Amino acid sequence: MIVFSSRFSMRVIYAHTDMMGRAYYSRYFEYFEAARSHMLRELGLPYAEIEKMGVFLPVIESHCPYKNGATFDDLLSIQSTIMDFPRSKIRIDYGVTKEVGDITVAEGYTVHTFVNSSGKVVRPPKAFVTALRSKWQASHD
């Protein structure tokens, strides 16, 4: 089941490439973060708003198999998908493709836990779950 999905586009800048001319592997986690921030804005809850609720979403797990290298100036499309309603954790899956040729560059995911300012695991904010349910229902009407 797909609860919510969002697409974000960005170009690989020269500073993100290594000596082989490919986007450096760790940059993909930055691309995931950019796409995740975009997804939260599309959800109507930018990350700063979630923090104002006293809740934080640290990454507790991440994974990224690389399929094809991205190079300078490639236009990338990053699809972020939430497959399940969160409890104390949320997993976000990512698919990175080159927009020209629709070539898969990387796939991966991050797992986040919801914590308060003391670092104690908490349930997701009600506004977060409500926004997800609203988007899910709208996509199934």
Phi and psi in radians as a Rosetta constraint file:
Dihedral C 1 N 2 CA 2 C 2 CIRCULARHARMONIC -1.745 0.35
Dihedral N 2 CA 2 C 2 N 3 CIRCULARHARMONIC 2.093 0.35
Dihedral C 2 N 3 CA 3 C 3 CIRCULARHARMONIC -1.449 0.35
Dihedral N 3 CA 3 C 3 N 4 CIRCULARHARMONIC -0.801 0.35
Dihedral C 3 N 4 CA 4 C 4 CIRCULARHARMONIC -2.763 0.35
Dihedral N 4 CA 4 C 4 N 5 CIRCULARHARMONIC 2.477 0.35
Dihedral C 4 N 5 CA 5 C 5 CIRCULARHARMONIC -2.460 0.35
Dihedral N 5 CA 5 C 5 N 6 CIRCULARHARMONIC 2.570 0.35
Dihedral C 5 N 6 CA 6 C 6 CIRCULARHARMONIC -2.516 0.35
Dihedral N 6 CA 6 C 6 N 7 CIRCULARHARMONIC 2.573 0.35
Dihedral C 6 N 7 CA 7 C 7 CIRCULARHARMONIC -2.059 0.35
Dihedral N 7 CA 7 C 7 N 8 CIRCULARHARMONIC 2.390 0.35
Dihedral C 7 N 8 CA 8 C 8 CIRCULARHARMONIC -2.339 0.35
Dihedral N 8 CA 8 C 8 N 9 CIRCULARHARMONIC 2.395 0.35
Dihedral C 8 N 9 CA 9 C 9 CIRCULARHARMONIC -2.000 0.35
Dihedral N 9 CA 9 C 9 N 10 CIRCULARHARMONIC 2.521 0.35
Dihedral C 9 N 10 CA 10 C 10 CIRCULARHARMONIC -2.743 0.35
Dihedral N 10 CA 10 C 10 N 11 CIRCULARHARMONIC 2.739 0.35
Dihedral C 10 N 11 CA 11 C 11 CIRCULARHARMONIC -1.754 0.35
Dihedral N 11 CA 11 C 11 N 12 CIRCULARHARMONIC 2.556 0.35
Dihedral C 11 N 12 CA 12 C 12 CIRCULARHARMONIC -1.325 0.35
Dihedral N 12 CA 12 C 12 N 13 CIRCULARHARMONIC 2.158 0.35
Dihedral C 12 N 13 CA 13 C 13 CIRCULARHARMONIC -1.618 0.35
Dihedral N 13 CA 13 C 13 N 14 CIRCULARHARMONIC 2.775 0.35
Dihedral C 13 N 14 CA 14 C 14 CIRCULARHARMONIC -1.002 0.35
Dihedral N 14 CA 14 C 14 N 15 CIRCULARHARMONIC -0.679 0.35
Dihedral C 14 N 15 CA 15 C 15 CIRCULARHARMONIC -1.118 0.35
Dihedral N 15 CA 15 C 15 N 16 CIRCULARHARMONIC -0.293 0.35
Dihedral C 15 N 16 CA 16 C 16 CIRCULARHARMONIC -1.533 0.35
Dihedral N 16 CA 16 C 16 N 17 CIRCULARHARMONIC -0.045 0.35
Dihedral C 16 N 17 CA 17 C 17 CIRCULARHARMONIC -1.718 0.35
Dihedral N 17 CA 17 C 17 N 18 CIRCULARHARMONIC 2.713 0.35
Dihedral C 17 N 18 CA 18 C 18 CIRCULARHARMONIC -1.712 0.35
Dihedral N 18 CA 18 C 18 N 19 CIRCULARHARMONIC -2.998 0.35
Dihedral C 18 N 19 CA 19 C 19 CIRCULARHARMONIC -1.165 0.35
Dihedral N 19 CA 19 C 19 N 20 CIRCULARHARMONIC -0.290 0.35
Dihedral C 19 N 20 CA 20 C 20 CIRCULARHARMONIC -1.567 0.35
Dihedral N 20 CA 20 C 20 N 21 CIRCULARHARMONIC -0.003 0.35
Dihedral C 20 N 21 CA 21 C 21 CIRCULARHARMONIC 1.456 0.35
Dihedral N 21 CA 21 C 21 N 22 CIRCULARHARMONIC 0.164 0.35
Dihedral C 21 N 22 CA 22 C 22 CIRCULARHARMONIC -1.797 0.35
Dihedral N 22 CA 22 C 22 N 23 CIRCULARHARMONIC 2.653 0.35
Dihedral C 22 N 23 CA 23 C 23 CIRCULARHARMONIC -1.034 0.35
Dihedral N 23 CA 23 C 23 N 24 CIRCULARHARMONIC 2.214 0.35
Dihedral C 23 N 24 CA 24 C 24 CIRCULARHARMONIC -1.084 0.35
Dihedral N 24 CA 24 C 24 N 25 CIRCULARHARMONIC 2.431 0.35
Dihedral C 24 N 25 CA 25 C 25 CIRCULARHARMONIC -0.947 0.35
Dihedral N 25 CA 25 C 25 N 26 CIRCULARHARMONIC -0.680 0.35
Dihedral C 25 N 26 CA 26 C 26 CIRCULARHARMONIC -1.224 0.35
Dihedral N 26 CA 26 C 26 N 27 CIRCULARHARMONIC -0.324 0.35
Dihedral C 26 N 27 CA 27 C 27 CIRCULARHARMONIC -1.120 0.35
Dihedral N 27 CA 27 C 27 N 28 CIRCULARHARMONIC -0.453 0.35
Dihedral C 27 N 28 CA 28 C 28 CIRCULARHARMONIC -1.096 0.35
Dihedral N 28 CA 28 C 28 N 29 CIRCULARHARMONIC -0.549 0.35
Dihedral C 28 N 29 CA 29 C 29 CIRCULARHARMONIC -1.222 0.35
Dihedral N 29 CA 29 C 29 N 30 CIRCULARHARMONIC -0.536 0.35
Dihedral C 29 N 30 CA 30 C 30 CIRCULARHARMONIC -1.215 0.35
Dihedral N 30 CA 30 C 30 N 31 CIRCULARHARMONIC -0.669 0.35
Dihedral C 30 N 31 CA 31 C 31 CIRCULARHARMONIC -1.121 0.35
Dihedral N 31 CA 31 C 31 N 32 CIRCULARHARMONIC -0.704 0.35
Dihedral C 31 N 32 CA 32 C 32 CIRCULARHARMONIC -1.026 0.35
Dihedral N 32 CA 32 C 32 N 33 CIRCULARHARMONIC -0.778 0.35
Dihedral C 32 N 33 CA 33 C 33 CIRCULARHARMONIC -1.106 0.35
Dihedral N 33 CA 33 C 33 N 34 CIRCULARHARMONIC -0.741 0.35
Dihedral C 33 N 34 CA 34 C 34 CIRCULARHARMONIC -1.078 0.35
Dihedral N 34 CA 34 C 34 N 35 CIRCULARHARMONIC -0.763 0.35
Dihedral C 34 N 35 CA 35 C 35 CIRCULARHARMONIC -1.169 0.35
Dihedral N 35 CA 35 C 35 N 36 CIRCULARHARMONIC -0.667 0.35
Dihedral C 35 N 36 CA 36 C 36 CIRCULARHARMONIC -1.134 0.35
Dihedral N 36 CA 36 C 36 N 37 CIRCULARHARMONIC -0.748 0.35
Dihedral C 36 N 37 CA 37 C 37 CIRCULARHARMONIC -1.087 0.35
Dihedral N 37 CA 37 C 37 N 38 CIRCULARHARMONIC -0.732 0.35
Dihedral C 37 N 38 CA 38 C 38 CIRCULARHARMONIC -1.068 0.35
Dihedral N 38 CA 38 C 38 N 39 CIRCULARHARMONIC -0.753 0.35
Dihedral C 38 N 39 CA 39 C 39 CIRCULARHARMONIC -1.067 0.35
Dihedral N 39 CA 39 C 39 N 40 CIRCULARHARMONIC -0.760 0.35
Dihedral C 39 N 40 CA 40 C 40 CIRCULARHARMONIC -1.120 0.35
Dihedral N 40 CA 40 C 40 N 41 CIRCULARHARMONIC -0.648 0.35
Dihedral C 40 N 41 CA 41 C 41 CIRCULARHARMONIC -1.118 0.35
Dihedral N 41 CA 41 C 41 N 42 CIRCULARHARMONIC -0.741 0.35
Dihedral C 41 N 42 CA 42 C 42 CIRCULARHARMONIC -1.124 0.35
Dihedral N 42 CA 42 C 42 N 43 CIRCULARHARMONIC -0.527 0.35
Dihedral C 42 N 43 CA 43 C 43 CIRCULARHARMONIC -1.255 0.35
Dihedral N 43 CA 43 C 43 N 44 CIRCULARHARMONIC -0.293 0.35
Dihedral C 43 N 44 CA 44 C 44 CIRCULARHARMONIC 1.631 0.35
Dihedral N 44 CA 44 C 44 N 45 CIRCULARHARMONIC 0.163 0.35
Dihedral C 44 N 45 CA 45 C 45 CIRCULARHARMONIC -2.336 0.35
Dihedral N 45 CA 45 C 45 N 46 CIRCULARHARMONIC 1.367 0.35
Dihedral C 45 N 46 CA 46 C 46 CIRCULARHARMONIC -0.973 0.35
Dihedral N 46 CA 46 C 46 N 47 CIRCULARHARMONIC 2.647 0.35
Dihedral C 46 N 47 CA 47 C 47 CIRCULARHARMONIC -0.937 0.35
Dihedral N 47 CA 47 C 47 N 48 CIRCULARHARMONIC -0.647 0.35
Dihedral C 47 N 48 CA 48 C 48 CIRCULARHARMONIC -1.055 0.35
Dihedral N 48 CA 48 C 48 N 49 CIRCULARHARMONIC -0.610 0.35
Dihedral C 48 N 49 CA 49 C 49 CIRCULARHARMONIC -1.199 0.35
Dihedral N 49 CA 49 C 49 N 50 CIRCULARHARMONIC -0.666 0.35
Dihedral C 49 N 50 CA 50 C 50 CIRCULARHARMONIC -1.129 0.35
Dihedral N 50 CA 50 C 50 N 51 CIRCULARHARMONIC -0.726 0.35
Dihedral C 50 N 51 CA 51 C 51 CIRCULARHARMONIC -1.104 0.35
Dihedral N 51 CA 51 C 51 N 52 CIRCULARHARMONIC -0.627 0.35
Dihedral C 51 N 52 CA 52 C 52 CIRCULARHARMONIC -1.104 0.35
Dihedral N 52 CA 52 C 52 N 53 CIRCULARHARMONIC -0.417 0.35
Dihedral C 52 N 53 CA 53 C 53 CIRCULARHARMONIC -1.384 0.35
Dihedral N 53 CA 53 C 53 N 54 CIRCULARHARMONIC -0.039 0.35
Dihedral C 53 N 54 CA 54 C 54 CIRCULARHARMONIC 1.466 0.35
Dihedral N 54 CA 54 C 54 N 55 CIRCULARHARMONIC 0.328 0.35
Dihedral C 54 N 55 CA 55 C 55 CIRCULARHARMONIC -2.115 0.35
Dihedral N 55 CA 55 C 55 N 56 CIRCULARHARMONIC 2.459 0.35
Dihedral C 55 N 56 CA 56 C 56 CIRCULARHARMONIC -2.214 0.35
Dihedral N 56 CA 56 C 56 N 57 CIRCULARHARMONIC 2.737 0.35
Dihedral C 56 N 57 CA 57 C 57 CIRCULARHARMONIC -2.196 0.35
Dihedral N 57 CA 57 C 57 N 58 CIRCULARHARMONIC 1.230 0.35
Dihedral C 57 N 58 CA 58 C 58 CIRCULARHARMONIC -1.173 0.35
Dihedral N 58 CA 58 C 58 N 59 CIRCULARHARMONIC 2.567 0.35
Dihedral C 58 N 59 CA 59 C 59 CIRCULARHARMONIC -1.323 0.35
Dihedral N 59 CA 59 C 59 N 60 CIRCULARHARMONIC 2.226 0.35
Dihedral C 59 N 60 CA 60 C 60 CIRCULARHARMONIC -1.982 0.35
Dihedral N 60 CA 60 C 60 N 61 CIRCULARHARMONIC -0.143 0.35
Dihedral C 60 N 61 CA 61 C 61 CIRCULARHARMONIC -2.792 0.35
Dihedral N 61 CA 61 C 61 N 62 CIRCULARHARMONIC 2.517 0.35
Dihedral C 61 N 62 CA 62 C 62 CIRCULARHARMONIC -2.622 0.35
Dihedral N 62 CA 62 C 62 N 63 CIRCULARHARMONIC 2.666 0.35
Dihedral C 62 N 63 CA 63 C 63 CIRCULARHARMONIC -2.665 0.35
Dihedral N 63 CA 63 C 63 N 64 CIRCULARHARMONIC 2.462 0.35
Dihedral C 63 N 64 CA 64 C 64 CIRCULARHARMONIC -2.695 0.35
Dihedral N 64 CA 64 C 64 N 65 CIRCULARHARMONIC 1.639 0.35
Dihedral C 64 N 65 CA 65 C 65 CIRCULARHARMONIC -1.347 0.35
Dihedral N 65 CA 65 C 65 N 66 CIRCULARHARMONIC 2.349 0.35
Dihedral C 65 N 66 CA 66 C 66 CIRCULARHARMONIC -1.705 0.35
Dihedral N 66 CA 66 C 66 N 67 CIRCULARHARMONIC 2.348 0.35
Dihedral C 66 N 67 CA 67 C 67 CIRCULARHARMONIC -1.852 0.35
Dihedral N 67 CA 67 C 67 N 68 CIRCULARHARMONIC -0.877 0.35
Dihedral C 67 N 68 CA 68 C 68 CIRCULARHARMONIC -2.497 0.35
Dihedral N 68 CA 68 C 68 N 69 CIRCULARHARMONIC 2.498 0.35
Dihedral C 68 N 69 CA 69 C 69 CIRCULARHARMONIC -1.284 0.35
Dihedral N 69 CA 69 C 69 N 70 CIRCULARHARMONIC 2.477 0.35
Dihedral C 69 N 70 CA 70 C 70 CIRCULARHARMONIC -1.686 0.35
Dihedral N 70 CA 70 C 70 N 71 CIRCULARHARMONIC 2.547 0.35
Dihedral C 70 N 71 CA 71 C 71 CIRCULARHARMONIC -2.146 0.35
Dihedral N 71 CA 71 C 71 N 72 CIRCULARHARMONIC 2.987 0.35
Dihedral C 71 N 72 CA 72 C 72 CIRCULARHARMONIC -0.845 0.35
Dihedral N 72 CA 72 C 72 N 73 CIRCULARHARMONIC 2.317 0.35
Dihedral C 72 N 73 CA 73 C 73 CIRCULARHARMONIC 1.300 0.35
Dihedral N 73 CA 73 C 73 N 74 CIRCULARHARMONIC 0.038 0.35
Dihedral C 73 N 74 CA 74 C 74 CIRCULARHARMONIC -1.091 0.35
Dihedral N 74 CA 74 C 74 N 75 CIRCULARHARMONIC 2.369 0.35
Dihedral C 74 N 75 CA 75 C 75 CIRCULARHARMONIC -1.558 0.35
Dihedral N 75 CA 75 C 75 N 76 CIRCULARHARMONIC 2.028 0.35
Dihedral C 75 N 76 CA 76 C 76 CIRCULARHARMONIC -1.798 0.35
Dihedral N 76 CA 76 C 76 N 77 CIRCULARHARMONIC 2.514 0.35
Dihedral C 76 N 77 CA 77 C 77 CIRCULARHARMONIC -1.984 0.35
Dihedral N 77 CA 77 C 77 N 78 CIRCULARHARMONIC 2.199 0.35
Dihedral C 77 N 78 CA 78 C 78 CIRCULARHARMONIC -2.042 0.35
Dihedral N 78 CA 78 C 78 N 79 CIRCULARHARMONIC 2.016 0.35
Dihedral C 78 N 79 CA 79 C 79 CIRCULARHARMONIC -1.650 0.35
Dihedral N 79 CA 79 C 79 N 80 CIRCULARHARMONIC 2.124 0.35
Dihedral C 79 N 80 CA 80 C 80 CIRCULARHARMONIC -1.888 0.35
Dihedral N 80 CA 80 C 80 N 81 CIRCULARHARMONIC 2.302 0.35
Dihedral C 80 N 81 CA 81 C 81 CIRCULARHARMONIC -2.374 0.35
Dihedral N 81 CA 81 C 81 N 82 CIRCULARHARMONIC 2.334 0.35
Dihedral C 81 N 82 CA 82 C 82 CIRCULARHARMONIC -1.826 0.35
Dihedral N 82 CA 82 C 82 N 83 CIRCULARHARMONIC 2.102 0.35
Dihedral C 82 N 83 CA 83 C 83 CIRCULARHARMONIC -1.653 0.35
Dihedral N 83 CA 83 C 83 N 84 CIRCULARHARMONIC -0.338 0.35
Dihedral C 83 N 84 CA 84 C 84 CIRCULARHARMONIC -2.449 0.35
Dihedral N 84 CA 84 C 84 N 85 CIRCULARHARMONIC 2.676 0.35
Dihedral C 84 N 85 CA 85 C 85 CIRCULARHARMONIC -1.225 0.35
Dihedral N 85 CA 85 C 85 N 86 CIRCULARHARMONIC 2.388 0.35
Dihedral C 85 N 86 CA 86 C 86 CIRCULARHARMONIC -1.325 0.35
Dihedral N 86 CA 86 C 86 N 87 CIRCULARHARMONIC 2.704 0.35
Dihedral C 86 N 87 CA 87 C 87 CIRCULARHARMONIC -2.020 0.35
Dihedral N 87 CA 87 C 87 N 88 CIRCULARHARMONIC -1.743 0.35
Dihedral C 87 N 88 CA 88 C 88 CIRCULARHARMONIC -1.676 0.35
Dihedral N 88 CA 88 C 88 N 89 CIRCULARHARMONIC -0.187 0.35
Dihedral C 88 N 89 CA 89 C 89 CIRCULARHARMONIC -2.272 0.35
Dihedral N 89 CA 89 C 89 N 90 CIRCULARHARMONIC 2.788 0.35
Dihedral C 89 N 90 CA 90 C 90 CIRCULARHARMONIC -2.473 0.35
Dihedral N 90 CA 90 C 90 N 91 CIRCULARHARMONIC 2.385 0.35
Dihedral C 90 N 91 CA 91 C 91 CIRCULARHARMONIC -1.902 0.35
Dihedral N 91 CA 91 C 91 N 92 CIRCULARHARMONIC 2.338 0.35
Dihedral C 91 N 92 CA 92 C 92 CIRCULARHARMONIC -2.104 0.35
Dihedral N 92 CA 92 C 92 N 93 CIRCULARHARMONIC 2.165 0.35
Dihedral C 92 N 93 CA 93 C 93 CIRCULARHARMONIC -1.681 0.35
Dihedral N 93 CA 93 C 93 N 94 CIRCULARHARMONIC 2.571 0.35
Dihedral C 93 N 94 CA 94 C 94 CIRCULARHARMONIC -2.285 0.35
Dihedral N 94 CA 94 C 94 N 95 CIRCULARHARMONIC 2.477 0.35
Dihedral C 94 N 95 CA 95 C 95 CIRCULARHARMONIC -2.223 0.35
Dihedral N 95 CA 95 C 95 N 96 CIRCULARHARMONIC 2.177 0.35
Dihedral C 95 N 96 CA 96 C 96 CIRCULARHARMONIC -1.940 0.35
Dihedral N 96 CA 96 C 96 N 97 CIRCULARHARMONIC 2.147 0.35
Dihedral C 96 N 97 CA 97 C 97 CIRCULARHARMONIC -2.275 0.35
Dihedral N 97 CA 97 C 97 N 98 CIRCULARHARMONIC 2.676 0.35
Dihedral C 97 N 98 CA 98 C 98 CIRCULARHARMONIC -1.364 0.35
Dihedral N 98 CA 98 C 98 N 99 CIRCULARHARMONIC 2.272 0.35
Dihedral C 98 N 99 CA 99 C 99 CIRCULARHARMONIC -1.164 0.35
Dihedral N 99 CA 99 C 99 N 100 CIRCULARHARMONIC -0.564 0.35
Dihedral C 99 N 100 CA 100 C 100 CIRCULARHARMONIC -1.527 0.35
Dihedral N 100 CA 100 C 100 N 101 CIRCULARHARMONIC 2.025 0.35
Dihedral C 100 N 101 CA 101 C 101 CIRCULARHARMONIC 1.593 0.35
Dihedral N 101 CA 101 C 101 N 102 CIRCULARHARMONIC -0.151 0.35
Dihedral C 101 N 102 CA 102 C 102 CIRCULARHARMONIC 0.877 0.35
Dihedral N 102 CA 102 C 102 N 103 CIRCULARHARMONIC 0.833 0.35
Dihedral C 102 N 103 CA 103 C 103 CIRCULARHARMONIC -1.620 0.35
Dihedral N 103 CA 103 C 103 N 104 CIRCULARHARMONIC 2.212 0.35
Dihedral C 103 N 104 CA 104 C 104 CIRCULARHARMONIC -1.207 0.35
Dihedral N 104 CA 104 C 104 N 105 CIRCULARHARMONIC 2.194 0.35
Dihedral C 104 N 105 CA 105 C 105 CIRCULARHARMONIC -1.732 0.35
Dihedral N 105 CA 105 C 105 N 106 CIRCULARHARMONIC -0.803 0.35
Dihedral C 105 N 106 CA 106 C 106 CIRCULARHARMONIC -2.766 0.35
Dihedral N 106 CA 106 C 106 N 107 CIRCULARHARMONIC 2.767 0.35
Dihedral C 106 N 107 CA 107 C 107 CIRCULARHARMONIC -2.352 0.35
Dihedral N 107 CA 107 C 107 N 108 CIRCULARHARMONIC 2.735 0.35
Dihedral C 107 N 108 CA 108 C 108 CIRCULARHARMONIC 3.115 0.35
Dihedral N 108 CA 108 C 108 N 109 CIRCULARHARMONIC -2.998 0.35
Dihedral C 108 N 109 CA 109 C 109 CIRCULARHARMONIC -2.745 0.35
Dihedral N 109 CA 109 C 109 N 110 CIRCULARHARMONIC 2.798 0.35
Dihedral C 109 N 110 CA 110 C 110 CIRCULARHARMONIC -2.255 0.35
Dihedral N 110 CA 110 C 110 N 111 CIRCULARHARMONIC 2.555 0.35
Dihedral C 110 N 111 CA 111 C 111 CIRCULARHARMONIC -2.033 0.35
Dihedral N 111 CA 111 C 111 N 112 CIRCULARHARMONIC 2.319 0.35
Dihedral C 111 N 112 CA 112 C 112 CIRCULARHARMONIC -2.159 0.35
Dihedral N 112 CA 112 C 112 N 113 CIRCULARHARMONIC 2.623 0.35
Dihedral C 112 N 113 CA 113 C 113 CIRCULARHARMONIC -1.984 0.35
Dihedral N 113 CA 113 C 113 N 114 CIRCULARHARMONIC 2.670 0.35
Dihedral C 113 N 114 CA 114 C 114 CIRCULARHARMONIC -1.599 0.35
Dihedral N 114 CA 114 C 114 N 115 CIRCULARHARMONIC 2.171 0.35
Dihedral C 114 N 115 CA 115 C 115 CIRCULARHARMONIC -2.311 0.35
Dihedral N 115 CA 115 C 115 N 116 CIRCULARHARMONIC 2.717 0.35
Dihedral C 115 N 116 CA 116 C 116 CIRCULARHARMONIC -1.546 0.35
Dihedral N 116 CA 116 C 116 N 117 CIRCULARHARMONIC -3.068 0.35
Dihedral C 116 N 117 CA 117 C 117 CIRCULARHARMONIC -1.152 0.35
Dihedral N 117 CA 117 C 117 N 118 CIRCULARHARMONIC -0.295 0.35
Dihedral C 117 N 118 CA 118 C 118 CIRCULARHARMONIC -1.571 0.35
Dihedral N 118 CA 118 C 118 N 119 CIRCULARHARMONIC -0.060 0.35
Dihedral C 118 N 119 CA 119 C 119 CIRCULARHARMONIC 1.535 0.35
Dihedral N 119 CA 119 C 119 N 120 CIRCULARHARMONIC 0.114 0.35
Dihedral C 119 N 120 CA 120 C 120 CIRCULARHARMONIC -1.397 0.35
Dihedral N 120 CA 120 C 120 N 121 CIRCULARHARMONIC 2.341 0.35
Dihedral C 120 N 121 CA 121 C 121 CIRCULARHARMONIC -1.141 0.35
Dihedral N 121 CA 121 C 121 N 122 CIRCULARHARMONIC 2.309 0.35
Dihedral C 121 N 122 CA 122 C 122 CIRCULARHARMONIC -2.322 0.35
Dihedral N 122 CA 122 C 122 N 123 CIRCULARHARMONIC 2.966 0.35
Dihedral C 122 N 123 CA 123 C 123 CIRCULARHARMONIC -1.302 0.35
Dihedral N 123 CA 123 C 123 N 124 CIRCULARHARMONIC 2.744 0.35
Dihedral C 123 N 124 CA 124 C 124 CIRCULARHARMONIC -1.113 0.35
Dihedral N 124 CA 124 C 124 N 125 CIRCULARHARMONIC 2.623 0.35
Dihedral C 124 N 125 CA 125 C 125 CIRCULARHARMONIC -1.023 0.35
Dihedral N 125 CA 125 C 125 N 126 CIRCULARHARMONIC 2.519 0.35
Dihedral C 125 N 126 CA 126 C 126 CIRCULARHARMONIC -0.990 0.35
Dihedral N 126 CA 126 C 126 N 127 CIRCULARHARMONIC -0.680 0.35
Dihedral C 126 N 127 CA 127 C 127 CIRCULARHARMONIC -1.077 0.35
Dihedral N 127 CA 127 C 127 N 128 CIRCULARHARMONIC -0.590 0.35
Dihedral C 127 N 128 CA 128 C 128 CIRCULARHARMONIC -1.176 0.35
Dihedral N 128 CA 128 C 128 N 129 CIRCULARHARMONIC -0.850 0.35
Dihedral C 128 N 129 CA 129 C 129 CIRCULARHARMONIC -1.134 0.35
Dihedral N 129 CA 129 C 129 N 130 CIRCULARHARMONIC -0.711 0.35
Dihedral C 129 N 130 CA 130 C 130 CIRCULARHARMONIC -1.082 0.35
Dihedral N 130 CA 130 C 130 N 131 CIRCULARHARMONIC -0.760 0.35
Dihedral C 130 N 131 CA 131 C 131 CIRCULARHARMONIC -1.101 0.35
Dihedral N 131 CA 131 C 131 N 132 CIRCULARHARMONIC -0.743 0.35
Dihedral C 131 N 132 CA 132 C 132 CIRCULARHARMONIC -1.095 0.35
Dihedral N 132 CA 132 C 132 N 133 CIRCULARHARMONIC -0.795 0.35
Dihedral C 132 N 133 CA 133 C 133 CIRCULARHARMONIC -1.078 0.35
Dihedral N 133 CA 133 C 133 N 134 CIRCULARHARMONIC -0.681 0.35
Dihedral C 133 N 134 CA 134 C 134 CIRCULARHARMONIC -1.105 0.35
Dihedral N 134 CA 134 C 134 N 135 CIRCULARHARMONIC -0.796 0.35
Dihedral C 134 N 135 CA 135 C 135 CIRCULARHARMONIC -1.129 0.35
Dihedral N 135 CA 135 C 135 N 136 CIRCULARHARMONIC -0.722 0.35
Dihedral C 135 N 136 CA 136 C 136 CIRCULARHARMONIC -1.111 0.35
Dihedral N 136 CA 136 C 136 N 137 CIRCULARHARMONIC -0.799 0.35
Dihedral C 136 N 137 CA 137 C 137 CIRCULARHARMONIC -1.115 0.35
Dihedral N 137 CA 137 C 137 N 138 CIRCULARHARMONIC -0.715 0.35
Dihedral C 137 N 138 CA 138 C 138 CIRCULARHARMONIC -1.076 0.35
Dihedral N 138 CA 138 C 138 N 139 CIRCULARHARMONIC -0.590 0.35
Dihedral C 138 N 139 CA 139 C 139 CIRCULARHARMONIC -1.394 0.35
Dihedral N 139 CA 139 C 139 N 140 CIRCULARHARMONIC -0.154 0.35
Dihedral C 139 N 140 CA 140 C 140 CIRCULARHARMONIC -1.984 0.35
Dihedral N 140 CA 140 C 140 N 141 CIRCULARHARMONIC 0.156 0.35
